[in-house]
């Protein structure tokens, strides 16, 4: 009886060993077998640890994430102009739409209600040919020979309305009318120049927060008010 149990244990153990070696039924054996698989797993774990360490260092360094206020506190405000109607904040790495003097969708004084900023405004930036603003598109192929030949503003289709803290990160509190660093390209509407954010006012569904770029004030506005808006991509 004991011998039969021992034999049965050997058989079961052998079957388990075979399953561990070849993997689930129908799966392809790992090249090099179990030893190679273990080495690959160790390499992945080491790479993951490196990434987590780097992420921790970034999170511990506020100047690597948050810009200063423009008045001598925190990292200097810094921007990279891409020359295609977009600019990247070197601190937050957010990419912003650049405003111009035209009457089109990028016009510095073009006003939208809060709802229209999500529909009319963003629809044009994300679903129309760049430099055309009329022709619908879903890929650059739809814009061949039209405008700048790209689908979406500067070829991107993930533009959105910034939340209130993202928008406020552009304010230069060392300046007034407009309160924005002069190295930020294009135009910024001032006096009052209140820009829509995507952040709604808690408990007041008819209002959303806006940032005024004449003095950096954050204030609530009725959603039916027509005012200016600047798109952003990345982050969140």
Number of C-alpha atoms within 10 A of each C-alpha: 6 7 8 9 10 11 12 12 12 12 12 12 12 12 12 11 12 11 12 11 14 15 14 10 7 7 8 9 13 13 9 8 11 15 12 12 14 11 11 12 12 12 12 12 12 12 12 12 12 12 12 12 11 12 11 11 12 13 11 11 10 14 15 15 15 18 22 21 19 21 12 11 9 13 16 17 24 17 20 15 17 13 10 13 18 19 21 20 18 17 19 19 17 17 21 24 22 23 23 17 12 11 10 14 19 22 18 22 21 18 18 21 19 27 14 15 23 17 12 13 24 22 18 23 26 23 21 26 29 27 21 19 20 13 16 17 19 15 18 18 12 16 22 13 10 17 16 18 19 25 30 29 26 20 18 16 21 15 22 22 22 24 17 20 14 18 25 20 19 24 26 23 20 14 17 16 16 22 23 25 19 13 11 19 19 16 17 23 21 19 12 16 23 24 28 32 25 19 16 19 15 10 7 10 10 14 19 21 23 29 25 25 28 22 22 26 15 17 16 18 21 16 19 14 14 17 20 22 32 22 24 23 18 14 10 9
